[in-house]
Amino acid sequence: MMPPLTRDGTQNVQERRSRVACQGPRSGAVGFLAAVVFSLTPAQAVERWDGPRLAATRDLLKTVEGKIAGRPWAKALAAELIAEADKWAARPINPPTTGGGWYHNYVCPKDAGFLEFREDSPRKHWCPRCKKFYEGDKLDASWVNRRHMDFAQAAQVCAVAFRVGGKPQHADWARRVLRWYADRYETFPVHGEWAGRGRVMGQSLDEAMWLIPMATAFDLVAKTVGDADQQAIIGKLILPAGKHIEGYSGGIHNIQCWHATARLMAGLVGSDVTMRDRAVADLRDNIDKGITQDGFWFEGSITYHSFTLMALTPALVVAKHNGIDLGRPDKLLAMYTVPAKLVLPSGVLPALNDGGGANLSSMAWLLETGCYLFDSEPLRRQLASIHAGRERTQASMSYKI
């Protein structure tokens, strides 16, 4: 149902961009001209959404139940997920009331290495190399950005745990996070300077990466959400966020893939056919023009290839569950299989162009989901070789066939 949700604040820039081993957002900055920011009037009624139709379906959830009942590794993953959700559900819902800054500002002013994120230190930021704290408005704003993403990911964790374990407190905590943001979303000023502006987050790229787990969480708990909360969450959060992101979209780029995936999910949940169709068109365009014939993303680095695949994978799952054709299955399948062709004898993927190295096993959750999307024996063999040397991820519990 989702990639693994770790929160390692010490990762380097390339790891942060690819997010292959962890799920923090953002990539390098690309300028987009901002269009008019749209918003719904509070009185505008929206249709009820009962889900699940985005990251999961009822049939898929039954498959997950069967795996948990019959496979020890799936049972262990489910227990781990439920334990994490238990911790979040016991915590207050207290996100920052200001919008976040740019992730890449969270670096030491002396050595330019990433600072260590500490949840209890919004004004003092620790450098593990200098062994000292640093202060500053940009550091504070980056800390805020991280906290907003933490709450989005935690809402998703609790929503998935609810579907796996059935605890109503998990669904309720996710609902209350969604409602907290719904009641405040359009009061966050538009701000930022990189890759389009954000409201809650520091840029439109981050806003999209924040909206995807928020929409996923809502989809999974929607059946438990009353009509008034549904109206607020869809009409004051998901649709306005989708329309905000839509104002900064355009072109062939990894950022556009994140934008379009978020807009696709928002358009479906909000029954906005125009938003949905524009997102589908942008995804099809990026898939057709951005993936080269051998399956490698045109920006030419394994970092951006992985980062783009992380954007396209949830879009492909949503498309599968909603009968949407995103085109070029040949290119899409090749995008999952081409990294194995680049692996060096040491097992490491090369650090090409603007990006760092990685290893194929760190892409396990992407390949597990790829096996759900495509009937590919080469992809299954590739994944089997990874599983031989490491544990499975939550995506394996949800999607691997």
RODO-2510 file (C-alpha; in nm, 4 decimals, decimal comma):
residues 401
     n   res          X          Y          Z
     1     m     0,0000     0,0000     0,0000
     2     m     0,2912     0,2320     0,0510
     3     p     0,6688     0,2520     0,0591
     4     p     0,8545     0,2080     0,3876
     5     l     0,8291     0,5163     0,6047
     6     t     1,1599     0,5861     0,7708
     7     r     1,2656     0,9314     0,8802
     8     d     1,6438     0,9557     0,8697
     9     g     1,7400     1,3194     0,9063
    10     t     2,1081     1,2515     0,8390
    11     q     2,0810     1,1332     0,4783
    12     n     2,2815     1,3149     0,2116
    13     v     2,1423     1,5200    -0,0742
    14     q     2,1387     1,2359    -0,3262
    15     e     1,9698     0,9999    -0,0807
    16     r     1,7195     1,2713    -0,0022
    17     r     1,6335     1,3206    -0,3679
    18     s     1,5991     0,9567    -0,4618
    19     r     1,4164     0,8619    -0,1422
    20     v     1,4747     0,5006    -0,2355
    21     a     1,5508     0,3901     0,1183
    22     c     1,3363     0,6503     0,2942
    23     q     1,0397     0,8641     0,2162
    24     g     1,1331     1,2273     0,2830
    25     p     1,0293     1,4547    -0,0058
    26     r     1,1968     1,6965    -0,2457
    27     s     1,4435     1,7107    -0,5275
    28     g     1,6568     1,9735    -0,6992
    29     a     1,4923     2,3040    -0,7844
    30     v     1,3391     2,3731    -1,1209
    31     g     1,1636     2,6998    -1,1972
    32     f     0,8077     2,6944    -1,3167
    33     l     0,6001     3,0023    -1,3957
    34     a     0,3161     3,0247    -1,1488
    35     a    -0,0371     3,0410    -1,2807
    36     v    -0,3364     3,1729    -1,0913
    37     v    -0,3962     2,9844    -0,7663
    38     f    -0,7500     2,8465    -0,7591
    39     s    -0,9546     2,7765    -0,4488
    40     l    -1,2995     2,6448    -0,3699
    41     t    -1,5537     2,8489    -0,1859
    42     p    -1,6291     2,6975     0,1551
    43     a    -1,9947     2,6505     0,0608
    44     q    -1,9251     2,4394    -0,2482
    45     a    -2,0595     2,0878    -0,1948
    46     v    -1,8565     1,7839    -0,2942
    47     e    -1,9552     1,4228    -0,3507
    48     r    -1,8926     1,1658    -0,0807
    49     w    -1,5916     0,9388    -0,1308
    50     d    -1,6067     0,5929     0,0221
    51     g    -1,2918     0,4276    -0,1170
    52     p    -1,0626     0,2510    -0,1148
    53     r    -0,9721     0,3154    -0,4780
    54     l    -0,6289     0,4772    -0,4733
    55     a    -0,3445     0,2752    -0,3201
    56     a    -0,5725    -0,0190    -0,2447
    57     t    -0,8996    -0,1833    -0,3354
    58     r    -1,1241    -0,4092    -0,1306
    59     d    -0,9988    -0,7138    -0,3212
    60     l    -0,6372    -0,6138    -0,2611
    61     l    -0,7051    -0,5707     0,1097
    62     k    -0,8447    -0,9236     0,1221
    63     t    -0,5216    -1,0461    -0,0360
    64     v    -0,3236    -0,8596     0,2292
    65     e    -0,5331    -1,0242     0,5035
    66     g    -0,4554    -1,3633     0,3558
    67     k    -0,0826    -1,2938     0,3466
    68     i    -0,0809    -1,1783     0,7083
    69     a    -0,2685    -1,4912     0,8144
    70     g    -0,0532    -1,7315     0,6182
    71     r     0,2964    -1,5892     0,5887
    72     p     0,5169    -1,5163     0,8901
    73     w     0,7062    -1,2340     0,7202
    74     a     0,3787    -1,0558     0,6366
    75     k     0,2517    -1,1054     0,9918
    76     a     0,5729    -0,9522     1,1267
    77     l     0,5484    -0,6524     0,8921
    78     a     0,1872    -0,5951     0,9940
    79     a     0,2786    -0,6067     1,3626
    80     e     0,5557    -0,3546     1,3051
    81     l     0,3170    -0,1238     1,1209
    82     i     0,0478    -0,1481     1,3889
    83     a     0,3036    -0,0775     1,6620
    84     e     0,4114     0,2405     1,4834
    85     a     0,0490     0,3474     1,4400
    86     d    -0,0159     0,2834     1,8101
    87     k     0,2585     0,5317     1,8955
    88     w     0,1196     0,7995     1,6661
    89     a    -0,2396     0,7484     1,7788
    90     a    -0,1313     0,8192     2,1359
    91     r     0,0200     1,1531     2,0389
    92     p    -0,1450     1,4950     2,0125
    93     i    -0,2204     1,6409     1,6716
    94     n    -0,0106     1,9556     1,6786
    95     p     0,1473     2,0327     1,3414
    96     p     0,3185     2,3695     1,2966
    97     t     0,0809     2,6558     1,2196
    98     t     0,3208     2,8130     0,9689
    99     g     0,4229     2,6953     0,6248
   100     g     0,7500     2,5125     0,5758
   101     g     1,0717     2,6232     0,4131
   102     w     1,3041     2,4603     0,1621
   103     y     1,4362     2,1200     0,2628
   104     h     1,7849     2,1835     0,1229
   105     n     1,8328     2,4768     0,3583
   106     y     1,8599     2,2323     0,6487
   107     v     2,2381     2,2191     0,6297
   108     c     2,5231     2,3226     0,8550
   109     p     2,6399     2,6765     0,7719
   110     k     2,9973     2,5659     0,8374
   111     d     3,0393     2,2344     0,6535
   112     a     2,7208     2,2228     0,4351
   113     g     2,6331     1,8749     0,5608
   114     f     2,2764     1,7976     0,6616
   115     l     2,1769     1,8827     1,0149
   116     e     2,0268     1,6219     1,2450
   117     f     1,6525     1,6657     1,2749
   118     r     1,5272     1,6714     1,6326
   119     e     1,1546     1,6843     1,6837
   120     d     1,1828     1,8656     2,0161
   121     s     1,4161     2,1368     1,8881
   122     p     1,2382     2,3709     1,6440
   123     r     1,4748     2,6645     1,7084
   124     k     1,8099     2,4977     1,7654
   125     h     1,9446     2,2599     1,5027
   126     w     2,2196     2,0094     1,5731
   127     c     2,5208     1,9420     1,3536
   128     p     2,6616     1,5988     1,4433
   129     r     2,9971     1,6868     1,2860
   130     c     3,0517     2,0245     1,4518
   131     k     2,8911     1,9017     1,7749
   132     k     2,6988     2,2260     1,8130
   133     f     2,3591     2,3831     1,7522
   134     y     2,2869     2,6428     1,4861
   135     e     2,0014     2,8907     1,4701
   136     g     1,8282     3,0891     1,1960
   137     d     1,4953     3,1535     1,0289
   138     k     1,5710     2,9339     0,7271
   139     l     1,6669     2,6437     0,9500
   140     d     1,3479     2,6886     1,1514
   141     a     1,1394     2,6899     0,8327
   142     s     1,3080     2,3713     0,7086
   143     w     1,2309     2,2089     1,0431
   144     v     0,8645     2,3078     0,9955
   145     n     0,8638     2,1521     0,6482
   146     r     0,9831     1,8230     0,7933
   147     r     0,7163     1,8251     1,0650
   148     h     0,4350     1,8777     0,8141
   149     m     0,5629     1,5816     0,6142
   150     d     0,5868     1,3732     0,9314
   151     f     0,2168     1,4274     1,0007
   152     a     0,1180     1,3389     0,6435
   153     q     0,3190     1,0183     0,6550
   154     a     0,1906     0,9359     1,0032
   155     a    -0,1690     0,9784     0,8874
   156     q    -0,0930     0,7309     0,6090
   157     v     0,0694     0,4892     0,8556
   158     c    -0,2384     0,4997     1,0790
   159     a    -0,4747     0,4609     0,7839
   160     v    -0,2914     0,1543     0,6532
   161     a    -0,2704     0,0116     1,0048
   162     f    -0,6470     0,0560     1,0403
   163     r    -0,7020    -0,1492     0,7259
   164     v    -0,4564    -0,4137     0,8457
   165     g    -0,5452    -0,4332     1,2131
   166     g    -0,8921    -0,2817     1,2346
   167     k    -0,8257    -0,0559     1,5348
   168     p    -1,0723     0,2371     1,5171
   169     q    -0,8324     0,4699     1,7000
   170     h    -0,5957     0,4497     1,4054
   171     a    -0,8638     0,5616     1,1604
   172     d    -0,9766     0,8342     1,3974
   173     w    -0,6253     0,9744     1,4397
   174     a    -0,5787     0,9878     1,0618
   175     r    -0,9178     1,1562     1,0247
   176     r    -0,8309     1,4182     1,2854
   177     v    -0,5014     1,4988     1,1108
   178     l    -0,6878     1,5439     0,7835
   179     r    -0,9498     1,7618     0,9476
   180     w    -0,6826     1,9724     1,1219
   181     y    -0,5315     2,0596     0,7860
   182     a    -0,8703     2,0993     0,6171
   183     d    -0,9683     2,3639     0,8699
   184     r    -0,6464     2,5593     0,8078
   185     y    -0,5163     2,4803     0,4584
   186     e    -0,6238     2,7965     0,2803
   187     t    -0,5086     3,0149     0,5699
   188     f    -0,1474     2,9151     0,4997
   189     p    -0,0025     3,1945     0,2834
   190     v     0,1396     3,1031    -0,0555
   191     h     0,5160     3,1283    -0,0160
   192     g     0,8503     2,9953    -0,1358
   193     e     1,0867     3,0482    -0,4237
   194     w     1,1851     2,7084    -0,5661
   195     a     1,0039     2,4757    -0,8088
   196     g     0,6729     2,6562    -0,7637
   197     r     0,5364     2,7902    -0,4380
   198     g     0,3657     2,6026    -0,1577
   199     r     0,1179     2,6652     0,1209
   200     v     0,1810     2,4033     0,3877
   201     m     0,5167     2,3075     0,2365
   202     g     0,8074     2,5111     0,1040
   203     q     0,7430     2,4546    -0,2666
   204     s     0,4862     2,2985    -0,4967
   205     l     0,6986     1,9837    -0,5344
   206     d     0,6857     1,9334    -0,1588
   207     e     0,3153     2,0175    -0,1562
   208     a     0,2551     1,7357    -0,4043
   209     m     0,4674     1,4914    -0,2057
   210     w     0,2739     1,5889     0,1080
   211     l    -0,0661     1,5626    -0,0608
   212     i    -0,0084     1,2086    -0,1912
   213     p     0,0075     1,0416     0,1543
   214     m    -0,2717     1,2702     0,2783
   215     a    -0,5019     1,1615    -0,0060
   216     t    -0,3972     0,7987     0,0463
   217     a    -0,4820     0,8216     0,4152
   218     f    -0,8221     0,9699     0,3409
   219     d    -0,8992     0,7032     0,0820
   220     l    -0,8252     0,4260     0,3316
   221     v    -1,0336     0,5657     0,6192
   222     a    -1,3069     0,7368     0,4153
   223     k    -1,5734     0,4830     0,5046
   224     t    -1,5352     0,5835     0,8716
   225     v    -1,5509     0,9584     0,8033
   226     g    -1,8826     1,1377     0,8523
   227     d    -2,0386     1,3572     0,5873
   228     a    -1,9387     1,6887     0,7477
   229     d    -1,5760     1,5824     0,7787
   230     q    -1,5815     1,4470     0,4232
   231     q    -1,7077     1,7814     0,2941
   232     a    -1,4319     1,9641     0,4789
   233     i    -1,1480     1,7266     0,3914
   234     i    -1,2324     1,7062     0,0220
   235     g    -1,3598     2,0601    -0,0300
   236     k    -1,1173     2,2525     0,1905
   237     l    -0,8032     2,0406     0,1671
   238     i    -0,7659     1,7850    -0,1102
   239     l    -0,9230     1,9805    -0,3958
   240     p    -0,7695     2,3190    -0,3042
   241     a    -0,4275     2,1570    -0,2662
   242     g    -0,4657     1,9883    -0,6045
   243     k    -0,5668     2,3155    -0,7658
   244     h    -0,2767     2,4963    -0,6015
   245     i    -0,0290     2,2415    -0,7381
   246     e    -0,1947     2,2591    -1,0794
   247     g    -0,0976     2,6253    -1,1001
   248     y     0,2722     2,5333    -1,1156
   249     s     0,2635     2,2349    -1,3474
   250     g     0,4103     2,2021    -1,6936
   251     g     0,6787     2,0321    -1,8990
   252     i     0,8701     1,7064    -1,8941
   253     h     1,0446     1,6714    -1,5613
   254     n     1,0592     1,4614    -1,2458
   255     i     0,8821     1,7401    -1,0568
   256     q     0,5953     1,7377    -1,3047
   257     c     0,5478     1,3650    -1,2383
   258     w     0,5006     1,4342    -0,8668
   259     h     0,2639     1,7220    -0,9452
   260     a     0,0561     1,5118    -1,1825
   261     t     0,0293     1,2156    -0,9448
   262     a    -0,0974     1,4394    -0,6646
   263     r    -0,3445     1,6075    -0,9014
   264     l    -0,4680     1,2721    -1,0299
   265     m    -0,5463     1,1594    -0,6780
   266     a    -0,7090     1,4914    -0,5860
   267     g    -0,9163     1,4935    -0,9044
   268     l    -1,0458     1,1435    -0,8410
   269     v    -1,1272     1,1994    -0,4731
   270     g    -1,2863     1,5364    -0,5470
   271     s    -1,4771     1,4171    -0,8568
   272     d    -1,3049     1,6921    -1,0550
   273     v    -1,2974     1,5416    -1,4039
   274     t    -1,1015     1,8315    -1,5505
   275     m    -0,8255     1,8049    -1,2918
   276     r    -0,8135     1,4283    -1,3349
   277     d    -0,7934     1,4453    -1,7134
   278     r    -0,5248     1,7140    -1,7120
   279     a    -0,3193     1,5061    -1,4713
   280     v    -0,3599     1,1969    -1,6885
   281     a    -0,2510     1,3941    -1,9961
   282     d     0,0576     1,5247    -1,8164
   283     l     0,1488     1,1775    -1,6908
   284     r     0,1105     1,0274    -2,0366
   285     d     0,3244     1,3055    -2,1839
   286     n     0,6023     1,2544    -1,9291
   287     i     0,5946     0,8770    -1,9694
   288     d     0,6102     0,9040    -2,3479
   289     k     0,8744     1,1770    -2,3705
   290     g     1,0668     1,1474    -2,0446
   291     i     1,1486     0,7737    -2,0486
   292     t     1,4096     0,6821    -2,3069
   293     q     1,3793     0,3740    -2,5260
   294     d     1,5975     0,1681    -2,2904
   295     g     1,3816     0,2636    -1,9933
   296     f     1,6145     0,5164    -1,8312
   297     w     1,4736     0,8532    -1,7229
   298     f     1,6011     1,1247    -1,9580
   299     e     1,7706     1,3339    -1,6837
   300     g     2,0464     1,0758    -1,6894
   301     s     2,1141     0,9813    -1,3287
   302     i     2,0057     0,6867    -1,1168
   303     t     1,9041     0,9371    -0,8506
   304     y     1,6526     1,1132    -1,0722
   305     h     1,5475     0,7849    -1,2305
   306     s     1,4563     0,6493    -0,8862
   307     f     1,2992     0,9761    -0,7767
   308     t     1,0786     0,9858    -1,0864
   309     l     0,9867     0,6193    -1,0487
   310     m     0,8782     0,6988    -0,6937
   311     a     0,6396     0,9580    -0,8370
   312     l     0,5074     0,7398    -1,1187
   313     t     0,4592     0,4228    -0,9112
   314     p     0,1647     0,5508    -0,7025
   315     a     0,0150     0,7010    -1,0195
   316     l     0,0338     0,3621    -1,1902
   317     v    -0,1303     0,1893    -0,8933
   318     v    -0,4096     0,4484    -0,8874
   319     a    -0,4529     0,4147    -1,2625
   320     k    -0,4756     0,0341    -1,2356
   321     h    -0,7433     0,0608    -0,9681
   322     n    -0,9494     0,3146    -1,1627
   323     g    -0,9290     0,1823    -1,5192
   324     i    -0,7042     0,4646    -1,6431
   325     d    -0,4597     0,4044    -1,9279
   326     l    -0,1349     0,5987    -1,8842
   327     g     0,0164     0,4530    -2,2014
   328     r     0,3541     0,3028    -2,2963
   329     p     0,3629    -0,0085    -2,0767
   330     d     0,6811    -0,1100    -2,2590
   331     k     0,8647     0,1990    -2,1366
   332     l     0,7174     0,1776    -1,7899
   333     l     0,8197    -0,1845    -1,7383
   334     a     1,1677    -0,1028    -1,8693
   335     m     1,1924     0,1748    -1,6106
   336     y     1,1645    -0,0896    -1,3367
   337     t     1,4074    -0,3337    -1,4964
   338     v     1,6801    -0,1057    -1,6341
   339     p     1,8564    -0,0365    -1,2993
   340     a     1,9588    -0,4047    -1,2773
   341     k     2,1418    -0,3603    -1,6075
   342     l     2,3522    -0,0807    -1,4568
   343     v     2,4646    -0,2609    -1,1413
   344     l     2,8427    -0,2728    -1,0946
   345     p     3,0145    -0,5962    -0,9839
   346     s     3,0129    -0,4618    -0,6281
   347     g     2,6329    -0,4457    -0,6379
   348     v     2,6291    -0,0654    -0,6379
   349     l     2,4525     0,1484    -0,8956
   350     p     2,6815     0,4091    -1,0531
   351     a     2,6724     0,7750    -0,9485
   352     l     2,5877     0,9301    -1,2833
   353     n     2,5558     1,3034    -1,3493
   354     d     2,3603     1,4990    -1,0845
   355     g     2,3176     1,2257    -0,8304
   356     g     2,4783     0,9829    -0,5920
   357     g     2,5135     0,6097    -0,5997
   358     a     2,2700     0,3573    -0,4580
   359     n     2,2247    -0,0169    -0,4499
   360     l     1,9544    -0,2191    -0,6151
   361     s     1,8224    -0,3628    -0,2890
   362     s     1,7258    -0,0131    -0,1758
   363     m     1,4731    -0,0104    -0,4609
   364     a     1,2969    -0,3234    -0,3330
   365     w     0,9637    -0,1562    -0,2555
   366     l     0,9501    -0,0100    -0,6062
   367     l     1,0202    -0,3473    -0,7656
   368     e     0,7681    -0,5189    -0,5369
   369     t     0,5022    -0,2765    -0,6545
   370     g     0,6238    -0,3222    -1,0122
   371     c     0,5494    -0,6941    -0,9813
   372     y     0,1915    -0,6020    -0,8921
   373     l     0,1670    -0,3740    -1,1941
   374     f     0,3358    -0,5935    -1,4565
   375     d     0,3418    -0,9657    -1,5333
   376     s     0,7168    -0,9818    -1,5835
   377     e     0,9293    -1,2873    -1,5119
   378     p     1,2577    -1,0890    -1,5396
   379     l     1,1266    -0,8443    -1,2808
   380     r     1,0237    -1,1291    -1,0488
   381     r     1,3691    -1,2881    -1,0792
   382     q     1,5315    -0,9558    -1,0069
   383     l     1,3199    -0,9121    -0,6969
   384     a     1,3846    -1,2687    -0,5821
   385     s     1,7586    -1,2034    -0,5870
   386     i     1,7050    -0,8988    -0,3649
   387     h     1,4808    -1,0855    -0,1205
   388     a     1,7430    -1,3578    -0,0884
   389     g     1,9660    -1,1112     0,0918
   390     r     1,7263    -0,8855     0,2834
   391     e     1,3864    -0,8639     0,4460
   392     r     1,0782    -0,7670     0,2533
   393     t     0,9168    -0,4225     0,2742
   394     q     0,5560    -0,3260     0,3428
   395     a     0,5008    -0,3005    -0,0329
   396     s     0,5753    -0,6733    -0,0541
   397     m     0,2947    -0,7388     0,1943
   398     s     0,0571    -0,5274    -0,0127
   399     y     0,1522    -0,5674    -0,3764
   400     k     0,3999    -0,8471    -0,4502
   401     i     0,2464    -1,1400    -0,6348
***
